[in-house]
Amino acid sequence: MKVKITLRELIQIAMLIALAFVLERLTPIINLPTLRITLTFIPMMFCGMLFGPFWGGIAFGAADILGWPIMGLEPNPLILLSRILTGVIYGLILHRESPKIFPHAVLNTLTTQIICAAGLTTLGLSLMRGVPYIPLLWSRVPQFGIYLVLEVAIFPVLLILRNALQKAKLINN
């Protein structure tokens, strides 16, 4: 696990955080009370892939915290924990020499959707809104399926991008 980074890498992480914020808060694809589909996972998955679990978790947590005051949102510790853990999982599973669609991308998506989205985020929403957990979980099931397809489909593009950036020596990994 790489914790120490260069200024250049820190700037790259900051750019991925900014992109995640824009994709999460300003350009959601579907934005309903219990169902939200965004492309935030793209920069955060890429961050975990490039910089590992520590910086993946820091980045996803920072992107969430950034949105609270700017969007006038109420902080939710369970959702924040879910975001941080998602970034950590991205780094743990995808930060390797040559990750594969199966098992890495599929395992990554299943793990983040079951533990983080279905577990922690749904629990955080349930407590925040005062609605029962199980009905809320069932209303969010389509979201989990959509993310499974999206993340696995976009994963090869991120691999191609990573390899191109490495070849051009724009990233150190």
BELLINWO-V285297 format. One record per run of one state. SS is the DSSP state (helix for helix, strand for strand, loop for the rest). FROM is the first residue (numbers start at 1). TO is the last residue. If there is no record, write none. Layout:
ss,from,to
SS,FROM,TO
SS,FROM,TO
This chain:
ss,from,to
loop,1,6
helix,7,26
loop,27,29
strand,30,31
loop,32,35
strand,36,37
loop,38,39
helix,40,71
loop,72,76
helix,77,94
loop,95,100
helix,101,129
loop,130,132
helix,133,167
loop,168,173
